[in-house]
Amino acid sequence: MSPVLPILLALGLGLAGWLVARARAWSFKRAAPDGRLAALPTYHAWYAALWIAVPLLLFFVLWDYVCSQLIVAHVLASPEAQMLPELGLRRDTILNEAYGLATGDVQRAMNSESDALAVPFREAISRYNLFGVLIGLAIAGCGAAWAFLRLKPDFAARTKVERLVLITLLLASMVAILTTLGIFVTLVFETVRFFGMVSPIDFLFGTQWNPDPMSNAANPDGDRYGAIPLFWGTLFIGAIIAMIVAIPLGLMSAIYLTQYANPKVRSWVKPALEILAGVPTVVYGYFAALTIAPFIRDLAISLGADNPSSESALAAGLVMGVMIIPFVSSMADDSIAAVPQSMRDGSLAMGATTNETIRRVLVPAALPGIVGGVMLAISRAIGETMIVVMAASTAANLSANPLDSMTTVTVQIVSLLTGEGSFDHPATLAAFALGFVLFLVTLALNFIALRVVKRFREAYE
């Protein structure tokens, strides 16, 4: 069943219930001796509409899963299914093709058995879709009956509706928490499996990263899973080189736009600066690989460097720093602009120059927002993949030379999970261990940012 039909059906029946309940509430108001109701007619209408639409939508969500199982069971019980092979990939392919033929998503099947199975699939789809619509109408009718039987002049419909809205908002707020918890549990489970094969000491303190997906999974070589080069590359590119570019430029641009630029210039420069945040990272990667990296290599050769690489951490870090300038600039801009004007006027009235006012009053007062922007930029930088792949290569090198090729944790995660390796092999499970470490690092950065923000916010409130 198309998802559009249940949504339209729920909206249509909900709208009908809304109109009828509102008209009934108005009749209560006219019939009441004092013309007063416990709630406005609009709340009566929303109460009925919600009792009709919400159970209907929940049923269709459940029915979508149940219906697919019933359809497959119906087809497998048909005489045409006797020709199917035993459980395996070819059997699943035939069933998927037959389903596609029945729904019109597939015009021509590669297997002759699929054409015969398309007929029982069409019959089952029509039958169970009809059953779903009828059961849905029955559920909507029950919801409408429950709602309309409770509609009375003294019925507190507003309290019921607001309670339902409160529950909806609570569930929405829980989505982020449950998603984070699910990510954490998944990472922990797979990381424990990995550490059951490879020692955590070898992983966290080893200096050689060269996992082999074709090696013996039962007896992996722990010396090949040293992640120090990856951690260093992530820190060197994303938290050192990129921040050397992003923090000064972002902070100085925010100070200029808030303290020196006239409104006309600000109205043009600020949107132009924030456009950088909307440029796809693959564009930055092309720019870094085709322009910045060759320029840095040629410059290094002209300065006497010995065989510099065309893929360098410096090229990736510089372009990444430009990419995250808007994160630092926007947060610093908003924080400086939010400092009370009285603090600036008081500093100037005491004889301080504009420069001194900015350094000693505005920036310290706006420090929580500035730190928040910097931490957001660092989190964004250490999670970047495309720029590193295109400008810094995938080689895991432990070097302090910015002209050498390096890689990061995220690049290796993508490399390990996009191959054809088994998820029971340590080379694949290593991606989850890397993700778990990156998750902990990001969590620590957020914790540090919250502590700094709390400390200085208390000092300047």
C-alpha positions in Angstrom: 0.0 0.0 0.0 1.3 3.4 -0.9 2.1 5.5 2.2 0.2 8.4 0.7 -3.2 6.6 1.0 -3.0 6.1 4.8 -1.9 9.6 5.4 -4.7 11.1 3.2 -7.2 8.8 4.8 -6.2 9.8 8.3 -6.1 13.5 7.5 -9.5 13.3 5.7 -11.2 11.4 8.6 -9.5 13.6 11.1 -10.8 16.7 9.4 -14.3 15.3 9.2 -14.2 14.5 12.9 -12.8 18.0 13.6 -15.7 19.7 11.8 -18.4 17.5 13.3 -17.0 17.8 16.9 -16.7 21.5 16.6 -20.3 21.8 15.4 -21.4 19.6 18.3 -19.5 21.7 20.8 -21.2 24.9 19.4 -24.6 23.1 19.9 -23.6 22.5 23.5 -22.8 26.1 24.0 -26.1 27.3 22.5 -28.1 24.7 24.6 -26.2 25.6 27.9 -28.2 27.9 30.2 -25.3 30.3 30.7 -23.7 29.6 27.3 -20.4 28.5 28.9 -18.4 25.4 28.1 -15.5 23.8 30.1 -13.4 24.2 27.0 -13.6 26.1 23.7 -15.2 24.3 20.8 -11.9 24.2 19.0 -10.4 22.0 21.8 -13.4 19.6 21.4 -12.7 19.5 17.7 -9.0 18.7 18.2 -9.8 16.1 20.8 -12.0 14.2 18.3 -9.6 14.7 15.4 -6.7 13.3 17.3 -8.6 10.3 18.6 -9.5 9.5 14.9 -6.2 10.2 13.1 -3.5 9.1 15.6 -4.8 5.5 16.2 -5.3 5.2 12.5 -1.8 6.2 11.6 -0.3 4.0 14.3 -2.3 1.1 12.9 -1.1 1.6 9.4 2.5 1.8 10.6 2.1 -1.6 12.3 0.0 -3.0 9.4 2.7 -2.1 6.9 5.0 -4.6 8.5 2.3 -7.3 9.2 0.9 -7.0 5.7 4.2 -7.8 4.0 4.5 -10.9 6.1 1.0 -12.0 5.3 1.5 -11.4 1.6 4.6 -13.5 1.5 2.9 -16.3 3.5 -0.1 -16.2 1.1 2.2 -16.4 -2.0 4.3 -19.3 -0.5 1.1 -21.2 0.1 0.0 -20.9 -3.5 0.6 -23.7 -6.1 2.9 -21.4 -8.1 5.4 -21.3 -5.2 6.1 -25.1 -5.4 8.6 -24.4 -8.1 10.7 -22.2 -5.9 14.2 -23.4 -4.9 15.2 -24.0 -1.3 16.1 -21.1 1.0 18.9 -19.1 -0.6 19.8 -16.0 -2.6 18.0 -17.1 -5.8 14.8 -17.8 -3.9 14.8 -14.3 -2.4 15.6 -12.8 -5.8 12.7 -14.5 -7.4 10.3 -13.3 -4.7 11.6 -9.8 -4.9 11.2 -9.7 -8.7 7.7 -11.2 -8.5 6.7 -8.5 -6.0 8.2 -5.8 -8.2 6.2 -7.1 -11.2 3.0 -7.2 -9.1 3.4 -3.6 -7.9 4.7 -2.3 -11.3 8.2 -1.4 -10.0 9.8 -4.0 -12.2 8.8 -4.2 -15.9 10.7 -7.3 -16.8 12.0 -10.1 -14.6 15.3 -11.9 -15.1 13.8 -15.2 -13.8 11.0 -17.0 -15.5 9.5 -18.2 -12.2 8.9 -14.6 -11.2 6.2 -14.1 -13.9 4.2 -17.0 -12.5 4.4 -15.7 -8.9 3.4 -12.2 -9.9 -0.3 -13.3 -10.1 -0.6 -14.6 -6.5 1.3 -11.5 -5.4 -1.2 -9.2 -7.0 -4.1 -11.1 -5.4 -2.5 -11.0 -2.0 -1.6 -7.4 -2.2 -5.2 -6.4 -3.2 -6.7 -8.6 -0.6 -4.6 -7.5 2.4 -4.7 -3.8 1.3 -8.5 -4.0 1.4 -8.3 -5.7 4.8 -6.0 -3.0 6.0 -8.3 -0.2 4.9 -11.4 -1.9 6.4 -9.7 -2.5 9.7 -8.3 1.1 9.7 -11.9 2.4 9.1 -13.1 0.3 12.0 -10.3 1.7 14.3 -11.1 5.2 13.2 -14.8 4.6 13.9 -14.0 3.3 17.4 -11.8 6.3 18.0 -14.6 8.6 16.8 -17.2 6.8 19.0 -14.9 7.1 22.1 -14.3 10.8 21.5 -17.9 11.8 20.7 -19.3 9.9 23.7 -17.1 12.0 25.9 -17.9 15.4 24.4 -20.1 17.2 26.9 -20.5 20.8 28.0 -18.5 20.1 31.2 -15.8 18.0 29.4 -12.3 19.5 29.9 -11.1 18.9 26.3 -8.4 21.5 26.6 -6.6 19.6 29.4 -6.8 16.3 27.3 -5.5 17.9 24.2 -2.6 19.7 25.9 -1.7 16.6 27.7 -1.5 14.7 24.4 0.6 17.5 22.9 2.9 17.4 26.0 3.4 13.6 25.5 4.2 14.2 21.8 6.8 16.8 22.7 8.3 14.5 25.4 8.6 11.7 22.8 10.2 14.1 20.3 12.7 15.2 22.9 13.5 11.6 23.7 14.4 10.8 20.1 17.8 12.5 20.4 18.5 10.7 23.7 17.4 7.3 22.5 19.4 7.8 19.2 22.5 8.7 21.1 22.0 5.7 23.5 21.5 3.4 20.5 24.7 4.6 18.8 26.6 4.2 22.1 25.3 0.7 22.8 26.1 -0.4 19.2 29.6 1.0 19.4 30.2 -0.6 22.8 29.0 -4.0 21.7 31.1 -4.1 18.5 34.1 -2.6 20.2 34.0 -5.3 22.9 33.9 -7.9 20.1 37.0 -6.3 18.5 38.9 -6.1 21.8 38.2 -9.8 22.3 40.3 -10.4 19.2 42.9 -7.6 19.4 44.4 -6.3 22.7 43.2 -2.8 23.7 46.9 -2.0 24.5 48.0 -2.8 20.9 45.1 -0.8 19.5 45.4 2.3 21.7 49.2 2.5 21.8 50.4 0.8 18.7 52.2 2.8 16.0 51.5 0.7 12.9 48.1 0.7 11.2 47.8 -1.9 8.5 44.8 -4.1 8.9 44.4 -7.0 6.5 40.8 -8.1 5.7 42.2 -11.3 4.2 44.1 -12.4 7.2 43.2 -15.2 9.6 40.3 -13.8 11.7 40.8 -16.4 14.5 44.4 -15.3 15.1 44.9 -11.6 14.1 48.2 -9.8 14.4 47.6 -7.1 17.0 50.7 -5.2 15.8 48.9 -4.3 12.6 46.1 -2.5 14.5 48.0 0.3 16.2 45.7 3.4 15.9 48.2 6.1 17.1 48.9 7.3 13.5 45.1 7.7 13.0 44.6 9.6 16.2 47.6 11.8 15.5 46.5 12.5 11.9 43.0 13.5 13.1 44.4 15.8 15.8 47.1 17.3 13.5 44.8 18.0 10.6 41.5 18.8 12.3 42.5 20.3 15.7 45.8 21.9 15.0 46.2 23.1 11.3 42.5 23.7 10.7 42.1 25.6 14.0 45.2 27.7 13.3 43.3 28.9 10.3 39.7 29.0 11.6 40.1 30.6 15.0 42.0 33.7 14.2 40.1 34.4 10.9 36.7 33.6 12.4 37.2 35.6 15.5 38.7 38.6 13.7 35.9 38.6 11.2 33.3 38.5 13.9 35.0 41.5 15.7 35.1 43.5 12.5 31.5 42.8 11.6 30.2 43.7 15.1 32.4 46.6 16.0 33.8 48.2 12.9 31.8 47.4 9.8 28.9 49.7 8.9 25.4 48.1 8.6 25.6 48.0 4.8 28.9 46.2 4.7 27.7 43.8 7.4 24.6 43.0 5.4 26.7 41.8 2.5 29.8 40.3 4.2 28.1 38.2 6.9 25.8 36.2 4.5 28.8 35.8 2.1 30.9 34.4 4.9 28.2 32.0 6.0 27.8 30.7 2.5 31.1 28.8 3.1 29.2 26.5 5.5 26.8 25.5 2.8 29.5 24.5 0.2 29.6 20.7 -0.2 32.7 19.2 1.2 33.5 17.4 -2.1 33.9 20.9 -3.6 36.4 21.7 -0.9 38.1 18.4 -1.6 38.4 19.2 -5.3 39.8 22.6 -4.4 42.3 21.2 -2.0 43.4 18.4 -4.4 43.6 20.4 -7.6 44.7 23.8 -6.3 46.1 24.0 -2.8 48.0 20.7 -2.7 50.0 21.3 -5.9 50.6 24.9 -4.8 52.0 23.7 -1.5 54.2 21.1 -3.2 55.6 23.5 -5.7 56.2 26.1 -2.9 58.0 23.5 -0.8 60.2 22.5 -3.7 61.1 26.1 -4.4 62.1 26.4 -0.7 64.4 23.4 -0.9 62.2 20.7 0.6 63.2 17.1 -0.2 60.6 15.3 -2.3 57.4 16.8 -0.8 54.2 14.8 -1.3 51.4 16.1 -3.6 49.0 14.9 -0.8 49.8 16.6 2.5 48.2 17.2 5.9 48.9 20.9 5.4 46.7 21.1 2.3 43.8 19.3 3.9 44.1 21.3 7.1 44.2 24.7 5.4 41.1 24.0 3.3 39.3 22.4 6.3 40.1 25.5 8.3 38.5 27.7 5.6 35.5 25.5 5.6 34.8 25.8 9.4 35.4 29.6 9.6 31.6 30.2 9.6 31.2 28.0 12.7 33.6 30.1 14.7 32.6 33.4 13.1 28.8 33.1 13.5 29.0 31.9 17.1 31.5 34.7 18.0 29.4 37.3 16.1 26.2 36.4 18.0 28.0 36.2 21.4 29.7 39.6 21.0 26.5 41.2 19.7 24.7 39.8 22.7 27.0 41.6 25.2 25.0 44.4 26.9 25.7 47.8 25.3 26.1 49.2 28.8 29.3 47.3 29.3 30.8 48.7 26.1 29.6 52.3 26.9 31.0 52.0 30.5 34.4 50.9 29.2 34.6 53.8 26.7 33.3 56.3 29.3 36.2 55.3 31.6 38.7 56.3 28.8 39.4 52.9 27.3 40.0 52.8 23.5 37.9 50.6 21.2 40.7 48.1 21.0 41.0 47.9 24.8 37.3 47.6 25.1 37.2 44.7 22.7 40.1 42.8 24.3 39.3 43.4 28.0 35.5 43.7 28.0 33.7 42.3 25.0 35.7 39.2 24.2 35.9 38.0 27.9 32.2 38.6 28.3 31.4 36.7 25.0 33.9 33.9 25.8 31.2 31.2 26.5 29.8 31.6 23.0 33.2 31.9 21.4 34.3 28.7 23.1 31.1 27.0 22.0 31.8 27.9 18.4 35.4 26.7 18.6 34.3 23.4 20.1 31.6 23.0 17.4 34.2 23.7 14.8 36.7 21.2 16.2 33.9 18.5 16.3 33.1 19.3 12.7 36.7 19.2 11.6 37.6 15.9 13.2 34.6 14.3 11.6 35.5 15.5 8.1 36.3 12.8 5.5 36.1 13.9 1.9 38.7 16.7 2.2 41.2 14.3 3.9 40.6 11.6 1.3 41.2 13.9 -1.7 44.0 16.1 -0.3 45.8 14.1 2.5 45.5 10.5 1.2 44.6 7.4 3.2 48.2 6.6 4.3 48.5 6.2 8.1 51.8 8.0 8.8 53.0 9.1 12.2 54.9 12.3 11.4 55.0 15.9 12.6 55.9 17.2 9.1 52.8 18.9 7.6 54.0 18.2 4.1 53.7 14.4 4.6 50.6 12.5 3.6 48.4 11.5 6.5 44.9 10.1 7.2 42.2 10.4 9.9 40.0 8.2 11.9 36.9 8.9 9.8 38.7 8.1 6.5 39.7 4.7 7.9 36.2 4.0 9.2 34.8 4.6 5.7 37.6 2.5 4.1 37.0 -0.5 6.5 33.2 -0.5 6.2 32.9 0.0 2.5 34.8 -3.1 1.6 33.6 -6.7 1.2 35.0 -7.9 4.5 33.0 -9.9 7.0 31.6 -8.2 10.0 33.1 -11.0 12.1 36.6 -10.0 11.0 38.7 -7.8 13.2 39.6 -5.5 10.2 35.9 -4.6 9.9 35.2 -4.5 13.7 38.2 -2.1 14.0 35.9 0.6 12.4 33.6 0.4 15.4 36.5 0.7 17.8 37.7 3.8 16.0 34.1 5.2 16.0 33.9 4.5 19.8 37.1 6.4 20.5 36.0 9.3 18.3 32.6 9.3 20.1 34.4 9.6 23.5 36.7 12.4 22.1 33.7 14.4 20.9 31.9 13.8 24.2 35.0 15.0 26.1 35.1 18.2 23.9 31.5 18.9 24.6 32.0 18.4 28.4 35.0 20.8 28.3 33.0 23.4 26.4 30.1 23.1 28.9 32.5 23.6 31.8 34.2 26.6 30.3 30.8 28.1 29.3 29.4 27.6 32.8 32.5 29.1 34.5 32.7 32.3 32.5 28.9 32.7 32.2 28.7 32.9 36.0 31.5 35.4 36.1 29.9 37.8 33.6 26.2 37.5 34.4 
